[in-house]
């Protein structure tokens, strides 16, 4: 297992600044998620760690050793891409064994490593099939097994689930996390999907325009966002923002409740008009407007249907809603979180 350190990494493609001074440490055995929108620089940063791109400036260290000048094969990393890159004419056994054969590993060792990794990932019964005979989730596990047999010190995964449907993504997330916990390999996982990030990461680095906006545990990122971008990018529905005293006041939809439902603590009250409501089984998502405030975004409430009277979700009606003051976030004119407001 390894510790990875990035110090002021910058990458330019001509006039385009893709990575803008990223400094980040990934701990031994940690599952770190790089989360951000498409084009934010997260994949470029991952490829710099892997040695597939050269940094314009800055240093990458693995276990305290600067690796900027080392080729990918000398960094002890294994990378799984969005496209699994399996050889269609090879069996699954040969696909998994391929990196070991190129390294001239003894045949007996190759066989034992392939069977071990395939069993760990639950595909040992598929070894004699070919990729076209497998589902998307099974092919994804083959790609992981092929990376695992190299016995890497670091796993780098670049959007490995984006080609799967929603049901397979959910099961694959669980499989990858359990697999990483079992083998204990330091892992960096790139995604634009906040559900993947929140459900899998020990910590999350939120990236936008080539910069790290915030690094923290999933709960810290969600409950204590460092700026407006993090607040609105993480969360579904996103955090509500209203203009307030020269900045923005933010509150999560699940904390925006009918006043009668909040029995404790000081609160900030609003008059809320319902425009429409969606019933989603375990919750109702209610969209509307606030009275007397300039609201740049549609205001959203996430309500438990079993405890909310129906009159509170009728379109066109105004009702008193509130947020506990302890659940409010204030962002200054520069978009950064203000600790006192």
N, C-alpha and C positions, 0 to 999 in steps of 0.2 A: 504494500500500500504506500501511497505517496502524498506529499504535500505539494500543492501547486501555487506559485506566486507569480502574479503579473504586475509589473511595475511600469506605469505610465505608457501603456501600449498605444501606439498611434499607427494608423494605416491609411495611406492615401492612394487613390486610383486616379492619377492625373489631378484634376482640380477638385475631385470629390473626396471629402474627409469621411471615410467609412467608420473608423474607430478613433475616438477622440480622447486619448489620455486615460484609458481604463487601467485602474489599479485594483486588483482583487486577489484575495487569498482563499484557497480551497483546502479545507482541513483533511487530515488523514482519515480515509474511510467515509468521507462525507458525500452526500448526494446533493450537489449544487445544481440549481436550475437557473439558466439564463432565459429570462422572460421579456418579451417585447414585441412590438408590431413588426410586420414584414418590412424589411429594408432598414431596420434599426442598427445593424452591425453585429448582431449576436453570432450569426454563423461565421462571418469573417473573423471575429475574435476567436471562435472555437478552432477555426482552421489555422490560425496563427499558433495556438497552443499545440496543435497537432504537427506543425511544421509544413503544412500544405500551402501556407502563405507566409511571406516574409514581412515582419513588422517594419514600418518606416522608421520607427524609433521605439525605445523601451526594451525591457528585458522580460523573458519568461524563464522561470526557475522551477525545476522539479527536484524535490528533496535537496534543496539548497544549491543545486548545480545549474548554472546558466546553460540553456539548451538552444539559444538562438541559432547557433551555427550547426546544430546537429540535424541530420536528416530525420524524417518521420520514423524510420525503422529503428533508429538509435535512441528514441525517446521513451520506449517502454509503454507506448500507448496503443489502444485499439479503438477504431472509430466505426460506428454504425451510422449509415446515412439514411436519408428519407427514401431513396431508392436502394433496395436491398442488395442489388448487384450480384445476384446468384447466377451461376453458370447453368443455362437451361438444359444442356446436354449431359451435365454431371448428375450423378445421384446425390442425395442429401449427404450421404456419408463422404463422398468425394468433395462436395462443396465445403463441408466443415473442415476436412483434412487439408485443403489446398494450401493455406499459409504455412502449415507444418512441413508439407512436402517441399515447398520452395526454400525452406530453411534446412532441408536435408536432415530432418529429425528421423531417428531410426523407426522402421516400420512398426515394430511392436509398441513403441511409445505413442506413435500416431494413433493406432487402433484403440489403445486404452484411454487416451485423451478425448478422442471423438466420442467414444461410448459414455465416458463420464459426463462430458458437457451436454450430450444429447439427453441423457437420463435426468440431469439436473433441470433441464428446460422442458422435460416432458415430451420429447420428440424422438425417443429412442426406437419407437415402433415405426418411424417413418424413414429410417436411414436408407432403405433400398428404393425409395420413390424418387421422382424427379420434381423440380419446383412447380411445374404446371399442374401437378396432381395435388398440390397443397393449397390451403386457404391463405388469405392474406396474413392472418394472425400466426399461422404455422410458419410461413416464410419469414416473418419477422423474428420468430424464435430461432430459426436456422441462422439468420444473420448474427444474432447474439451469440449463439453457440460457436460460430466461426471466429468471432472476436475473442470469446472466452478461452479457446484452446491455446491461444498464444500466451496465456498467463500474463496479461498486461498488468502494469502497476496503476494505469489510469484508463477508464472507459470514457469515451467521448461519443455522445449520441445526439445526432442532428435531426430533429423532428422525425423520429423513427415510426411514429404512429399515424402520421398525417394521411396515409393511404388507406387506412382502415375505416370501416363504418363505425357509428357511434357505439353500438353494443360491443364490438370487438375492441374498440379503444378502451372502454371501461375495464374489460377483463385483462387486456394487455398492460394497462397501467399497474394493476395489482401484481401481475406476474413479474414485471420488470423491477418493481420496488422490492418484492419478496426475494427475487434473485440477487439484487444488489446487497440486501441485508445479509443474505446467506454467505456470499463470497467476500463481502467487506471491501470491495475495490473502490477506491476513490472515483467518483463519477461526476461528469459535467453533462447536463442534459439541456438541449436547446429546444424551446417551444414558443409559439405565440399564443398557446391555449392556457388561459389562467387556471382552468380546472385541473389540467395536468400539473401545472406548477404548484398549486396549492395542495393537491393530493399526494404529490410524490416528493417534493423537495424537503430536505432538512433545513436548507436556507434557499432564498430566492434572491437573485440579482436582477432588478428591473432595469432594462436598458432602453434608452430612447435617443435617437440621433447620435449614436456612437458613444454615448456617455452612460455611466451607471448612475441612476437616479436614487436608488436605495438598495441596501443589502440587509436582509433580516430573515427571521423565521416567517413562515406563512402567516401566523397570527399577528406578528409585529407589522408586516407589510399591510395586512388588511385593517387592523385596528388603529394603527398609528402611522398613516402614510406621511412621507416626508414632504411631498409637494402635490400640487393639483394633478399632475400627470399620473402619478402612482394612484392617487385617490380615485380617479375616474377610469383608469385602465384595469385595475384589479377590483373585481366585484361584479356580480350579475344579478339584478340590474346594477349599474354603476352608482357611485356615491352621488347624491343630490348636491348641487352647488347653487347658492343664491348670492347675489351681490349684497355686501353688508359692510358698512363703515369703511369704504375704500378698498376692501378686499373681497374675499369669498368665504361664506359660511358653508360647511359641508356636513352632511349627515347621511348615514346609511339607510336605505329603504326599510330594512327590518326594524330600525329604531324610531321610525316616523309612525306614530300610533295615534288612534283616537285618544283624546285627553283623558277620558274616563278610565282607560286601561293602564294609566301610569299612576301608581299610588305612592311612590316614594321619590325623594330627592327634588332639588330645584329643577325646573323645566323651562324651556323656551316654547311659547305657544304660537301657533299659526292658524289662520283661517284657510281651509283647504277645500277647493271645489273639485269634485270628481268629474272627469271627462269620460273615462271608460275603465272597465275592469276585466281582468282575465282570470278565469278559474283554472288552477293547475293542480287540483287534487289536494295536496298538502298545504297549499298556500294560495292566496289571491294577490295578483299584482294589480295595483290600482294606480292609474295615471291621472294627473290633474294639474291645477295651477294654485298658486298662493295669492292671497289678497294683499295688496299694498306693497308688494315687492317686485322689482324687476328681475325676473327669473330667466337666465340665459338658457337653461335646460328644462325640459319637462320634468316635473316633480313626480317621484315614484314612491309608493308605499308598498311594502311586502307584508301582508297581514295573514295571520292564522285564521282560516275560515270558520273554524268551530267556535271562536270566541268573539267574532265581530258581528254586531247586529247588521242586518241587511240594509238598513237605511244609510249606513256609512259608505256604501258602495254604489248608491244610486247616482247615475250621471246627472249633472246639473245642479246638485245640491251642495251647499256649503256646510262644513262641520269643523268644530275645534279639534285640531291635531296638535301634538307636541313631541318634543325630543328632550330627553334628559340632558342637562347641561354637560354632564360628564361624557356624553357620547357625541358632542359637537366638535368639529375641527374648524380652525380658522386659518385661512391662507392669505398672506399679505399680497400686495400689488405685484410683487415679483413671483408669485405663485408658490413660494415656500411656506412650510408650516410654521405658524407662530405659536409658541408654547403658552402665551398668555393673551387673552382677548376679552 
